[in-house]
Structure formats: structure tokens, C-alpha cells
Amino acid sequence: MFGFSLSKLLILIALIVIVWYGFKAVGRVNQKRRARAREAGRNQYSELATENMIQCPKCGAYTASLDAHKCEA
């Protein structure tokens, strides 16, 4: 009734191999997508402009511009 025939074992092994390689293929596709997204993120942040900080002569705090800074001291 629950005998293991050669054909059943071969089909089971074939299914296991197909599922195994299917997961590997999906993993490779996901890895490539993540790499492309990471590279796109890197390019996006590399193009951001920077601004020098200026130290307030009264309180010593650093701000992007002294016009926007109002110190209490």
C-alpha cells in the first residue's frame, strides 16, 4: 500500500531538484534587484549638494547660515 517503487522515488527526487533550483533562481533574481537598487541609491545620494557650516561668534553654535540663527546669548 505504501510501497516505495523506483518510479515514485525518481519523481520525488526530480521534484526536489526542481524546487531547489527554482529557489536558487529566485534568489539570484532578488540579489540582482537589491544590487541595482543599492547602486541607484548610491548615485542618488552622491549628487546631493553640501553646504559649509558657519560658527556663530556669540554662542559658538554651528549653522548653515548666520541669517537663520538667532542665539539667546
N, CA, C and O atoms as a MOPAC input file, in Angstrom:
PM7 MOZYME 1SCF
protein

 N      0.81200 1    -1.18400 1     0.00000 1
 C      0.00000 1     0.00000 1     0.00000 1
 C      0.86700 1     1.26500 1     0.00000 1
 O      0.65500 1     2.16100 1    -0.81700 1
 N      1.83400 1     1.33900 1     0.90600 1
 C      2.71400 1     2.49800 1     0.96500 1
 C      4.10000 1     2.12700 1     0.46900 1
 O      5.09500 1     2.61200 1     1.00700 1
 N      4.18400 1     1.30100 1    -0.51900 1
 C      5.47400 1     0.85700 1    -1.02900 1
 C      6.18600 1     1.96400 1    -1.78100 1
 O      5.55900 1     2.83600 1    -2.38300 1
 N      7.49200 1     1.91300 1    -1.73500 1
 C      8.31500 1     2.88500 1    -2.43600 1
 C      8.82300 1     2.23900 1    -3.71000 1
 O      9.78200 1     1.46800 1    -3.68100 1
 N      8.19500 1     2.54400 1    -4.80900 1
 C      8.65900 1     1.99800 1    -6.07600 1
 C      9.73100 1     2.92300 1    -6.64000 1
 O      9.86000 1     4.07300 1    -6.22000 1
 N     10.48000 1     2.41300 1    -7.57700 1
 C     11.56700 1     3.17800 1    -8.17800 1
 C     11.02800 1     4.41800 1    -8.89200 1
 O     11.64400 1     5.48200 1    -8.81900 1
 N      9.91900 1     4.30400 1    -9.56400 1
 C      9.37000 1     5.45600 1   -10.28600 1
 C      8.91900 1     6.55900 1    -9.32400 1
 O      9.09200 1     7.74200 1    -9.61600 1
 N      8.34200 1     6.17900 1    -8.18000 1
 C      7.92700 1     7.17600 1    -7.19400 1
 C      9.14200 1     7.89900 1    -6.61000 1
 O      9.11300 1     9.11500 1    -6.42300 1
 N     10.19900 1     7.15500 1    -6.32600 1
 C     11.40800 1     7.77400 1    -5.77900 1
 C     12.04700 1     8.71100 1    -6.79500 1
 O     12.50500 1     9.79400 1    -6.42900 1
 N     12.08500 1     8.31600 1    -8.06200 1
 C     12.67300 1     9.17100 1    -9.08900 1
 C     11.86100 1    10.44900 1    -9.28200 1
 O     12.43200 1    11.52600 1    -9.45600 1
 N     10.55300 1    10.33700 1    -9.25100 1
 C      9.70400 1    11.52900 1    -9.37100 1
 C      9.89300 1    12.44200 1    -8.16400 1
 O      9.95100 1    13.66200 1    -8.31500 1
 N      9.98900 1    11.86700 1    -6.97900 1
 C     10.21100 1    12.66300 1    -5.77100 1
 C     11.55100 1    13.38600 1    -5.84000 1
 O     11.63100 1    14.57100 1    -5.51700 1
 N     12.59100 1    12.69400 1    -6.25300 1
 C     13.91700 1    13.31300 1    -6.37200 1
 C     13.88000 1    14.41800 1    -7.42500 1
 O     14.45800 1    15.48700 1    -7.22400 1
 N     13.20200 1    14.16600 1    -8.54900 1
 C     13.10500 1    15.18400 1    -9.59700 1
 C     12.37500 1    16.42500 1    -9.09000 1
 O     12.79200 1    17.54600 1    -9.38200 1
 N     11.30500 1    16.24400 1    -8.34400 1
 C     10.57200 1    17.38500 1    -7.79100 1
 C     11.42400 1    18.17600 1    -6.80500 1
 O     11.40100 1    19.40700 1    -6.80400 1
 N     12.16800 1    17.47100 1    -5.97300 1
 C     13.04400 1    18.14700 1    -5.00900 1
 C     14.10000 1    18.96700 1    -5.73800 1
 O     14.37800 1    20.10300 1    -5.35500 1
 N     14.69000 1    18.39900 1    -6.78800 1
 C     15.71600 1    19.11200 1    -7.55800 1
 C     15.11000 1    20.33500 1    -8.25100 1
 O     15.72500 1    21.40100 1    -8.26400 1
 N     13.92300 1    20.19700 1    -8.82000 1
 C     13.26700 1    21.32600 1    -9.49500 1
 C     12.97300 1    22.45100 1    -8.50700 1
 O     13.21800 1    23.61900 1    -8.80900 1
 N     12.45600 1    22.11300 1    -7.34400 1
 C     12.16000 1    23.12900 1    -6.32900 1
 C     13.44800 1    23.78600 1    -5.84800 1
 O     13.49300 1    25.00400 1    -5.67200 1
 N     14.49300 1    22.99600 1    -5.63600 1
 C     15.78400 1    23.52000 1    -5.17400 1
 C     16.33200 1    24.54500 1    -6.16100 1
 O     16.70200 1    25.65200 1    -5.77200 1
 N     16.38500 1    24.17200 1    -7.44500 1
 C     16.91200 1    25.09200 1    -8.44700 1
 C     15.97400 1    26.27800 1    -8.67400 1
 O     16.43300 1    27.36100 1    -9.03500 1
 N     14.69400 1    26.09300 1    -8.47200 1
 C     13.76000 1    27.21300 1    -8.56000 1
 C     14.03500 1    28.25700 1    -7.48900 1
 O     14.04100 1    29.45500 1    -7.77300 1
 N     14.26300 1    27.80700 1    -6.25500 1
 C     14.58800 1    28.73800 1    -5.17800 1
 C     15.91600 1    29.44000 1    -5.43300 1
 O     16.05300 1    30.63000 1    -5.14600 1
 N     16.88600 1    28.72000 1    -5.96400 1
 C     18.17200 1    29.34300 1    -6.27500 1
 C     18.01800 1    30.41800 1    -7.34400 1
 O     18.63000 1    31.48100 1    -7.24600 1
 N     17.20500 1    30.15100 1    -8.36600 1
 C     16.99000 1    31.12800 1    -9.43700 1
 C     16.29000 1    32.37200 1    -8.90500 1
 O     16.67000 1    33.49300 1    -9.24500 1
 N     15.27600 1    32.18300 1    -8.08000 1
 C     14.56900 1    33.32500 1    -7.49200 1
 C     15.51700 1    34.12400 1    -6.59600 1
 O     15.46400 1    35.35300 1    -6.58700 1
 N     16.37300 1    33.44900 1    -5.85200 1
 C     17.34700 1    34.13400 1    -5.00600 1
 C     18.31000 1    34.98300 1    -5.81400 1
 O     18.64600 1    36.09700 1    -5.41300 1
 N     18.76000 1    34.45600 1    -6.96300 1
 C     19.66400 1    35.22200 1    -7.82300 1
 C     18.97800 1    36.46500 1    -8.38100 1
 O     19.58300 1    37.53500 1    -8.43900 1
 N     17.73100 1    36.32900 1    -8.78600 1
 C     16.98800 1    37.48000 1    -9.31400 1
 C     16.82700 1    38.53800 1    -8.22800 1
 O     17.02700 1    39.72400 1    -8.48900 1
 N     16.47000 1    38.12800 1    -7.02400 1
 C     16.31700 1    39.08300 1    -5.91400 1
 C     17.63700 1    39.75700 1    -5.57500 1
 O     17.66600 1    40.94900 1    -5.26900 1
 N     18.72700 1    39.00600 1    -5.62700 1
 C     20.03800 1    39.57400 1    -5.32600 1
 C     20.40900 1    40.63600 1    -6.36400 1
 O     20.95800 1    41.67900 1    -6.00800 1
 N     20.11700 1    40.38400 1    -7.63200 1
 C     20.40800 1    41.37200 1    -8.67300 1
 C     19.54800 1    42.62100 1    -8.49300 1
 O     20.02600 1    43.73800 1    -8.69000 1
 N     18.28000 1    42.43500 1    -8.12000 1
 C     17.40500 1    43.58800 1    -7.88100 1
 C     17.92200 1    44.43800 1    -6.72800 1
 O     17.95200 1    45.66500 1    -6.81500 1
 N     18.32700 1    43.77600 1    -5.65000 1
 C     18.85200 1    44.52000 1    -4.49800 1
 C     20.12000 1    45.27400 1    -4.86500 1
 O     20.31800 1    46.40700 1    -4.42800 1
 N     20.98600 1    44.64800 1    -5.67000 1
 C     22.22900 1    45.30700 1    -6.07300 1
 C     21.92900 1    46.53700 1    -6.93000 1
 O     22.55900 1    47.58200 1    -6.76400 1
 N     20.96100 1    46.41100 1    -7.85000 1
 C     20.59200 1    47.56100 1    -8.68000 1
 C     19.98600 1    48.67200 1    -7.83500 1
 O     20.28300 1    49.84600 1    -8.05800 1
 N     19.14700 1    48.32500 1    -6.87600 1
 C     18.52800 1    49.33100 1    -6.00700 1
 C     19.58200 1    50.01500 1    -5.14300 1
 O     19.53200 1    51.22500 1    -4.92700 1
 N     20.53300 1    49.23000 1    -4.65400 1
 C     21.61200 1    49.79500 1    -3.83700 1
 C     22.44200 1    50.77500 1    -4.66600 1
 O     22.78900 1    51.85600 1    -4.18900 1
 N     22.75700 1    50.40000 1    -5.89900 1
 C     23.54500 1    51.26300 1    -6.77600 1
 C     22.77300 1    52.53300 1    -7.11700 1
 O     23.35900 1    53.61500 1    -7.15400 1
 N     21.48600 1    52.42200 1    -7.36200 1
 C     20.66700 1    53.60200 1    -7.65600 1
 C     20.61600 1    54.52800 1    -6.44500 1
 O     20.66000 1    55.74900 1    -6.59800 1
 N     20.52500 1    53.96500 1    -5.25700 1
 C     20.52500 1    54.77300 1    -4.03800 1
 C     21.84700 1    55.47700 1    -3.83000 1
 O     21.88500 1    56.62500 1    -3.38800 1
 N     22.93400 1    54.78700 1    -4.15000 1
 C     24.25400 1    55.39200 1    -4.01900 1
 C     24.39400 1    56.57300 1    -4.96600 1
 O     24.91300 1    57.62000 1    -4.57800 1
 N     23.93800 1    56.42000 1    -6.20200 1
 C     24.03500 1    57.50700 1    -7.17400 1
 C     23.17000 1    58.68900 1    -6.76800 1
 O     23.55400 1    59.83900 1    -6.98100 1
 N     22.02100 1    58.42400 1    -6.19100 1
 C     21.12100 1    59.49300 1    -5.77600 1
 C     21.76900 1    60.33300 1    -4.68100 1
 O     21.70300 1    61.56100 1    -4.72900 1
 N     22.39000 1    59.69600 1    -3.70200 1
 C     22.97600 1    60.43400 1    -2.59600 1
 C     24.30200 1    61.08300 1    -2.96900 1
 O     24.70200 1    62.05300 1    -2.32600 1
 N     24.98700 1    60.58600 1    -3.97500 1
 C     26.25800 1    61.18400 1    -4.35300 1
 C     26.05700 1    62.52000 1    -5.05800 1
 O     26.99300 1    63.31300 1    -5.15100 1
 N     24.84800 1    62.78100 1    -5.55800 1
 C     24.57900 1    64.02200 1    -6.26800 1
 C     24.04600 1    65.12400 1    -5.35800 1
 O     23.80200 1    66.23400 1    -5.83000 1
 N     23.86100 1    64.85300 1    -4.07900 1
 C     23.34300 1    65.86800 1    -3.16500 1
 C     24.39200 1    66.95000 1    -2.92800 1
 O     25.58200 1    66.66000 1    -2.80600 1
 N     23.94100 1    68.18600 1    -2.86500 1
 C     24.84700 1    69.30100 1    -2.62400 1
 C     25.14100 1    69.41200 1    -1.12800 1
 O     24.30500 1    69.07100 1    -0.29200 1
 N     26.32000 1    69.88700 1    -0.81300 1
 C     26.69000 1    70.09600 1     0.58700 1
 C     26.81300 1    71.59200 1     0.84800 1
 O     27.00000 1    72.38600 1    -0.07300 1
 N     26.70800 1    71.94900 1     2.09300 1
 C     26.80400 1    73.34900 1     2.47500 1
 C     27.72200 1    73.44800 1     3.68800 1
 O     27.61300 1    72.65600 1     4.62400 1
 N     28.60900 1    74.40600 1     3.66400 1
 C     29.53600 1    74.58400 1     4.77700 1
 C     28.81500 1    75.17700 1     5.97900 1
 O     27.90000 1    75.98900 1     5.84200 1
 N     29.24900 1    74.74900 1     7.16300 1
 C     28.67400 1    75.25200 1     8.40300 1
 C     29.49900 1    76.45000 1     8.87000 1
 O     30.71800 1    76.48800 1     8.70000 1
 N     28.81500 1    77.42000 1     9.45600 1
 C     29.46300 1    78.63000 1     9.95400 1
 C     29.24600 1    78.69300 1    11.45900 1
 O     28.14200 1    78.46000 1    11.95200 1
 N     30.33000 1    79.01600 1    12.18800 1
 C     30.22900 1    79.09600 1    13.64700 1
 C     29.77100 1    80.49100 1    14.05300 1
 O     30.29600 1    81.49700 1    13.57700 1
 N     28.78900 1    80.53100 1    14.93500 1
 C     28.28100 1    81.80100 1    15.45500 1
 C     29.34000 1    82.40700 1    16.37800 1
 O     29.83500 1    81.72300 1    17.27300 1
 N     29.69300 1    83.67100 1    16.17600 1
 C     30.72000 1    84.27800 1    17.03400 1
 C     30.25100 1    84.50300 1    18.46800 1
 O     31.08600 1    84.59600 1    19.36800 1
 N     28.94100 1    84.59300 1    18.71000 1
 C     28.43400 1    84.84600 1    20.05800 1
 C     28.34900 1    83.57100 1    20.89200 1
 O     28.87500 1    83.51200 1    22.00300 1
 N     27.67300 1    82.53900 1    20.34300 1
 C     27.42000 1    81.34900 1    21.16200 1
 C     28.24800 1    80.13600 1    20.73500 1
 O     28.31500 1    79.15400 1    21.47500 1
 N     28.87000 1    80.17900 1    19.57900 1
 C     29.71300 1    79.07000 1    19.13900 1
 C     28.95800 1    77.94300 1    18.45000 1
 O     29.56300 1    76.93200 1    18.09300 1
 N     27.66000 1    78.09200 1    18.25500 1
 C     26.87700 1    77.05200 1    17.58100 1
 C     27.13800 1    77.10700 1    16.07900 1
 O     27.35400 1    78.17800 1    15.51200 1
 N     27.11600 1    75.94900 1    15.45300 1
 C     27.32300 1    75.86800 1    14.00700 1
 C     25.97400 1    75.82500 1    13.29600 1
 O     25.10000 1    75.03800 1    13.65800 1
 N     25.81100 1    76.67900 1    12.27800 1
 C     24.59100 1    76.69900 1    11.47500 1
 C     24.96200 1    76.81600 1    10.00000 1
 O     26.10300 1    77.12600 1     9.65600 1
 N     23.97700 1    76.56100 1     9.13200 1
 C     24.22600 1    76.65500 1     7.69700 1
 C     24.41900 1    78.11200 1     7.27800 1
 O     25.23100 1    78.39300 1     6.39700 1
 N     23.70000 1    79.02700 1     7.88300 1
 C     23.90700 1    80.45400 1     7.61500 1
 C     23.59900 1    81.21700 1     8.90100 1
 O     22.73800 1    80.81800 1     9.68600 1
 N     24.30200 1    82.29600 1     9.09600 1
 C     24.09100 1    83.07900 1    10.31700 1
 C     22.77800 1    83.84600 1    10.27000 1
 O     22.27700 1    84.26700 1    11.31300 1
 N     22.20800 1    84.03700 1     9.08000 1
 C     20.92500 1    84.73800 1     8.97700 1
 C     19.80100 1    83.93600 1     9.62700 1
 O     18.89100 1    84.51200 1    10.22100 1
 N     19.86100 1    82.62400 1     9.51800 1
 C     18.80100 1    81.77700 1    10.06600 1
 C     18.99200 1    81.50600 1    11.55500 1
 O     18.08500 1    80.98200 1    12.20200 1
 N     20.14000 1    81.84700 1    12.10500 1
 C     20.44700 1    81.53200 1    13.50400 1
 C     20.18600 1    82.75400 1    14.38400 1
 O     20.62200 1    83.86400 1    14.07900 1
 N     19.47300 1    82.52600 1    15.47300 1
 C     19.24600 1    83.57900 1    16.46500 1
 C     19.63600 1    83.01000 1    17.81600 1
 O     18.93700 1    82.16100 1    18.36900 1
 N     20.75100 1    83.47900 1    18.33900 1
 C     21.19400 1    82.93200 1    19.62300 1
 C     20.62300 1    83.76600 1    20.77400 1
 O     20.37900 1    84.96600 1    20.64500 1
 N     20.43000 1    83.10300 1    21.86500 1
 C     19.86100 1    83.72800 1    23.05600 1
 C     20.93400 1    84.39700 1    23.90600 1
 O     20.60900 1    85.14800 1    24.82600 1
 N     22.19100 1    84.14000 1    23.61900 1
 C     23.26800 1    84.67600 1    24.45300 1
 C     23.61500 1    86.09700 1    24.11800 1
 O     24.50400 1    86.67900 1    24.73900 1

